[in-house]
């Protein structure tokens, strides 16, 4: 029997509105111990804001988190899954699109969030989850090691 997304997802996630600030989202993430906040308005999903979005789109650009709205930084049109999709299919989508979290939609309604951690806890194929994590985490900076110290050594970090 295949494990479905509905068996692994976090149900009824807390949402934020597009007018809320990056600071509001960070506070919600801390309070709820999550790394993603769906941005919704009038019952419809507008996008997602992740902890990575806050770091790269706000802090790294030295923008004031109390002035940046979620509508400005949300990832619009995120890849979604349905509750009845096989967990293995959702894992493959995560690897293909290099994302760690998927909104779970039933029609136009947000019914859950599926994280790579959820997949790891419920997927029988540990190897496939590991491969998905590797695909999601891969970047040019993690693949290029030519001319540098061995992987895992403190000398790999660059000092400014």
KEKOL-914040 format. One line per field, with one value per residue (C-alpha): residue in three letters; x, y, z. Coordinates in pm, whole numbers, padded with zeros to 5 digits. Layout:
N
residuo <- [ALA	...]
east <- [X	...]
north <- [Y	...]
up <- [Z	...]
end
This chain:
160
residuo <- [UNK	UNK	UNK	UNK	UNK	UNK	UNK	UNK	UNK	UNK	UNK	UNK	UNK	UNK	UNK	UNK	UNK	UNK	UNK	UNK	UNK	UNK	UNK	UNK	UNK	UNK	UNK	UNK	UNK	UNK	UNK	UNK	UNK	UNK	UNK	UNK	UNK	UNK	UNK	UNK	UNK	UNK	UNK	UNK	UNK	UNK	UNK	UNK	UNK	UNK	UNK	UNK	UNK	UNK	UNK	UNK	UNK	UNK	UNK	UNK	UNK	UNK	UNK	UNK	UNK	UNK	UNK	UNK	UNK	UNK	UNK	UNK	UNK	UNK	UNK	UNK	UNK	UNK	UNK	UNK	UNK	UNK	UNK	UNK	UNK	UNK	UNK	UNK	UNK	UNK	UNK	UNK	UNK	UNK	UNK	UNK	UNK	UNK	UNK	UNK	UNK	UNK	UNK	UNK	UNK	UNK	UNK	UNK	UNK	UNK	UNK	UNK	UNK	UNK	UNK	UNK	UNK	UNK	UNK	UNK	UNK	UNK	UNK	UNK	UNK	UNK	UNK	UNK	UNK	UNK	UNK	UNK	UNK	UNK	UNK	UNK	UNK	UNK	UNK	UNK	UNK	UNK	UNK	UNK	UNK	UNK	UNK	UNK	UNK	UNK	UNK	UNK	UNK	UNK	UNK	UNK	UNK	UNK	UNK	UNK]
east <- [00000	00146	00195	00005	00089	-00209	-00037	00277	00175	00130	-00239	-00400	-00083	-00087	-00100	00000	-00138	00061	00056	00236	00608	00916	00960	00606	00687	01008	00816	00553	00823	00984	00653	00539	00886	00852	01059	00776	00471	00208	00087	-00288	-00565	-00941	-00888	-00649	-00280	-00067	00272	00520	00781	01060	01336	01572	01363	01399	01774	01835	01564	01565	01869	02133	02004	02018	01647	01451	01241	00978	00928	00936	00597	00541	00370	00707	00916	00680	00757	00454	00302	00483	00488	00200	00079	-00256	-00336	-00397	-00064	00182	00456	00717	00583	00603	00963	01049	00896	01106	01423	01330	01250	01512	01263	01218	00852	00534	00190	-00078	-00385	-00732	-00877	-00810	-00787	-00457	-00494	-00135	00239	00470	00835	01132	01153	00794	00887	01192	00983	00715	00895	01010	01296	01571	01799	01548	01501	01878	01898	01618	01799	02119	01937	01764	02087	02311	02445	02742	02924	02883	02990	03302	03593	03879	04193	04083	04136	03972	03600	03516	03825	03801	04018	03723	03556	03656	03745	03669]
north <- [00000	00334	00607	00920	01284	01304	01050	01261	01627	01882	01968	02314	02528	02878	03139	03503	03787	03967	04289	04132	04203	03984	04043	03912	03601	03541	03569	03321	03079	03094	03058	02763	02610	02596	02712	02819	03041	03022	03365	03368	03616	03564	03190	03161	03074	03356	03206	03091	03265	03047	03107	03110	03385	03595	03543	03607	03853	04065	04026	03968	04274	04472	04557	04644	04335	04560	04743	04455	04296	03929	04025	04163	03855	03557	03291	03311	03012	02748	02386	02211	01858	01707	01501	01193	01208	00930	01039	00907	01144	01439	01342	01336	01683	01815	01676	01797	02153	02163	02258	02137	02223	02181	02330	02060	02179	02030	02228	02592	02522	02493	02184	02116	02155	01868	01908	01696	01602	01473	01267	01126	01017	00842	00718	00357	00433	00595	00590	00779	01040	01081	01128	01386	01574	01570	01705	01979	02080	02077	02407	02528	02627	02280	02100	02301	02198	02228	02392	02401	02208	01871	01862	01885	02076	02412	02563	02536	02835	03168	03457	03814]
up <- [00000	-00105	00153	00053	00118	00357	00586	00624	00589	00864	00858	00872	00867	01014	00738	00713	00502	00233	00438	00733	00762	00741	01115	01172	00968	01163	01489	01366	01253	01596	01779	01566	01524	01146	00851	00621	00641	00366	00253	00190	00132	00102	00148	-00148	-00135	-00276	-00204	00059	00270	00406	00656	00357	00192	00506	00509	00138	00039	00354	00579	00310	00125	00451	00433	00746	00837	00996	00664	00412	00351	00281	-00043	-00161	-00080	-00106	-00362	-00589	-00768	-00562	-00673	-00495	-00425	-00335	-00025	-00243	-00426	-00349	-00110	-00354	-00623	-00384	-00298	-00669	-00715	-00428	-00587	-00937	-00825	-00547	-00276	00081	00140	-00063	00001	00000	-00188	-00212	-00500	-00411	-00037	00151	00369	00471	00425	00336	00431	00332	00701	00687	00383	00560	00859	00650	00339	00343	00104	00307	00004	-00211	00065	00086	-00289	-00275	00002	-00201	-00507	-00306	-00135	-00443	-00568	-00769	-00451	-00300	-00617	-00701	-00480	-00725	-00597	-00235	00086	00148	00210	00579	00686	00863	00588	00345	00504	00360	00579	00475]
end
